[in-house]
């Protein structure tokens, strides 16, 4: 029933291929799902909640993220959406997770939260650095785009040069193949910070997310000094765009610059742009800007729910720093 409903209402996803991995294989636990029926027994709505292990300050907390939220055409009004949204709060109120969060990608998705008196805890923005202009100019100029594209690509390469030349000579950047080991869990533990909320990146979580995903292939670069793991970057590749899905670690002033330079250099002759998704409070923002990325557009709002008057609710009201990348936003 669940898969059939998802196929009909969220047809862009390959639900059969992802179901075991996402709903049952999650290292943080099984997913919750709620179904909405009419009085006559017709299934018209579905919402799921996926456990997510988070660092909340320096403590590990079991949290959860809303996903696969769908309502049948003809019933897409505020009432059914409110019923489903409230249902996703149940594991929080029962103490099974510390808080849950949703990441609506546009303002229309905020309507149910506004009715519930809830406001975004943070937003996530899209940043990008252009690598080539071929496709953009071809769409604008057609056959006459060849010479302008050649000139434009040359200008872009000159602009990229400062970021490429500022890589650390002390760090070794290499592709990481195979599973993630204990050193990644140690790095995840080492970079936790007080008053910062972010997803955990233990070896178990990284393997599940980036090695076992049945729908997406991910590539991983590591930065090491004298063999010691300092940082890593995870990216995915489409026909035209490379997306930095995740970047974290220590010594980011050097490591982020070197990792981003490696990605840009690898794809600057073959792809049109590199994208990244970052929350405003993320320490990574300044490092991406130094590497030539620019803010392009809002990508999502992050809205969290904690049990009223709980310790977590008080923490969320104190406006902690949300250090989110696409890794946290993408359910």
N, C-alpha and C positions, 0 to 999 in steps of 0.2 A: 504493500500500500504506500509506504513512504517513498520508495524509488519511483513508483508509477506517478505519484503526485509531483515529485521533483522533476521528472522528465517532462511532464506537461506544462509546468509553470516556470521552471528555470532551465529551458532547453539548451542553453549555451554550455552547460557543464556535462561532463561524462560521468554521471552519477554512479553507474555500476562499477566503474573502474576505481573510483575514489572512496566508495562506501566503506569497505573493510578497513582501509588505511585511516580514514578520518573519523568514522563513528566507533570503531572497535579497536583499532590498533594504536590509538593515542596513548603514549606512555603515562599521561596524567589521568587516564581513566575513560570510561565509556561516556559517550555523548548522551544528553537528554534531548527528547523531542516531544513537542506538544501538538496535538491535532485539534482543529476547530471544525465542528460539524454544525449543520443546520438542524432545526427541529425534526426535519424529515430524514436525517441520517446522512446527508451528503457532505463529503469532506470538501471544505472550502479554504482551509488555511493550515499552515505548518510553520513552526519555528523550532530551531535547534540551538543547543548551547554546548559548546565544546570546552572541556577543561583546559586551562592554560596555567602552567606553573610560572609564577612571576617573582621577581625580586621587588619587594616593597620596602624601600630603604635597604637595610642589611639583613632583612628576614625573608625567607622563602615562604610564599603564600600560594595556596591552590586557588586560582581564580577561574574565570570562564569567559568565553567570548561568544556572542550571538552570531549565528550564521544560518544559511538556508532558510531565510524568512520569506515566505511566499503565500500569497492569497489569490484565489481564483478570480479572474476577471468577472465583474459584476458584483463582487463582494468587497472590492478594494475601497472601503470607506474607513473612516477613523475608528468606528466602533470595533470591528473585527481586529484591526491592527492593535488597538489598545488591549484587548483581551489577550492576544498572543504576547505582546510586550510584557504585560504584567506577569504572565505565566513564567517567563524566563527569569523573573526575580525569585522564584520559589526556592531553588537550591541555596540562594544567598540567605533568605529569611530562615531557612531550616539549618543554617550553619554548615552546609556542605562545602561552600566556597566562600572566600573572604569578600569578593565583589565580582560582579560581572560587568562587561562592557560591550558596547556596540560601536560600529564605525560607519555610520551612514555617509555615503559618498557625496551627497548633495543636500541642499536645504530642504527639499521635499521630504527626505527621510527623517528630518528633525520634527515633523509635525506631531507624531505621537509623544515624543519626549516633551515638547512644549506643553501639550495638553496635560501631561503628568507633572508639570512644574519643574522639569529637569533642564539643565543647561549643559553645553559642552564643557568637559574638563580640559580639553586641549584640542588642537586641530593638527592635521598632518598635511604638509604642502609638497607639491611636486617641484623638484629642481631638475635642471637639465643643462648639459653642455653640448652644443652642436659639434658634430665631427665633419659633416659634409653637407653640401647644399644641393646636390644633384636632383633629388626627388622634389624638393620644394620648388626649385626653379623650373623643373620640367613641367610641373603642374601649372605654373604661372605663365611660362613662355613657350612651352612646347618644344619644337625642333630648334628654336633659336636660343635654347638655354645652354648649349654646350660651352661657348666661350665664357659667358658670365659665371657658369658653375666652376669652370677651371680657375678663374680668378678668385672667386669666393672661397673655394677650397684652399687655395694658397694662403689667403688671408687668415682663414681659420687655423691652419697649421702654424702660422706665425704667432697667433694668439695662444695656441696650446703650448708653445715652446717653453715659456717660463714655468708652467706646471710640470712639464716633463723633466726639465733640468734640475728641479729642486728635490729630486728623490734622494733619500739618505744613502750614502755609500757604505754605511755600516749594517744596513738591513739587507737580508737576502729574500727576494720575492720569488716564490715558486708556486706552481700549481699543486694543490693537495688532492690526490686521488685516493679512492678507497674510503674506509670508515674513519670516523673521528674517534680518537682515543682519550685517555684520562687527562692528558695535558690540556685539552680543550675545556674540560670540567674545571680544572684548576684555574685557568684563565678567567672563566665565567665567575668563579668565586672571588678572584682577586680584584675584579673591577667593579664589584658592587659598591654603591654609594648611599650614604644617608640621604633621605628625603627624595630619592629618585625611584621611579617606577619603570620597570622594563621587563621584557620576557627573559626567562632563563635560557641559557645556551650551554647546558651540560652536553657531554658527548652523547648521552641517550637522546636528548631533544634534537641535537643537530643531525644525528643519524636518521631519526624519524622524519624530520622536516626536509632534509636536503638529499638524503640517499634513498629513502623509501617511498617518496611521493610518486605515485604511479602516473601522474599527468605531466609533470614538469621536470626537465633536466636542469640541474644547477651546477655551476662551476665555482670552484673555491680556490682562492689565492691566500697564501699565508705569508706573513712577515716574520722573519726570525733573526735574532742576533746571536751569533756563536751557537747556533742550533736551538736556542730557546725560543719558544713560541711567544710572539709579542702581540700579534693582531691577525685578523683574517677578514677577507671580503668574500661575499657570496653574490654571484650575479647570474642572470638568465639572459638568453639571447633569442631575439625574434628576427624576422627578416630584415628589419631596418633599425631596430632600437635595442640597445643593451640596457638592462635594468639592474642597478645595484640593489639587491634585495636586503642585504645585511652587511654591516661593517662594525666591528667592535674589537676592543682590546686595550692595551696600555700604550703609553707614549704616542698618542695619536697625532701630535704635531708632526712627527716624522713618519709614523706608520701609515696614517691615512693618506698623506701626500704620495707616498711611495706606492701604495696599493692602487690608488685612483690613477696615478700616472701609468701604471702597468696596464690597467684596463683600457685607458684612452689610447695608449700606444698600440695595443693589440688590435683595436678595432677602428682606428681613425681612417684607414683606407678602405674599409669595407662596409661600415655602417653609418647611419645618418646622425645618431645622437646617443648619448648615455643619460639615462634618467635615474633619479633617486627620490625617495619619499622620506621626509624627515619632519619631526615635530619641532616647533620653535625652541623648546627648551633643551633640545638635544645638543650635546657638546660637539657633535659631528658637523653642525651647520657651518661653523666658521672654517673648518677644514675643507669642506666641499666648496665653499665660496672661494677660498684661496686656490683651489684647483680649477677654477674657471666655471663652476656651476653657477647658475642664476635661478632665482625664484621664478617659477612660471605660473602656477595656479594652485588654489586650494584643492586638496585631493580627498579629504575626509574629515569628519568631526569625530571625536572620541567622547562618548558619553558613558559614565560609569554609575553603577548602582551598588550601594552598600546598605546593610540593614540599618534603619534609623537608630541614632544614638549609639551605634557601635563604635569601637575604637577605630576601625577602618573608615567609617563614615566621617569621624572627626578629622582623620588624616587627610581624606580627600577634600574636605572643606578648607583645609589649611593651604591648599594650592601647592602640592608637591610638584616636582619636575617630572614630566612624562617624557622619557627618553625612548621615543618610538621610531621605528623604521618600517619599511614594508613588511618585515618579518612579523611585527606585532599586528599590523592592520589586516593582513591577508589571513582569513580564517582557513 
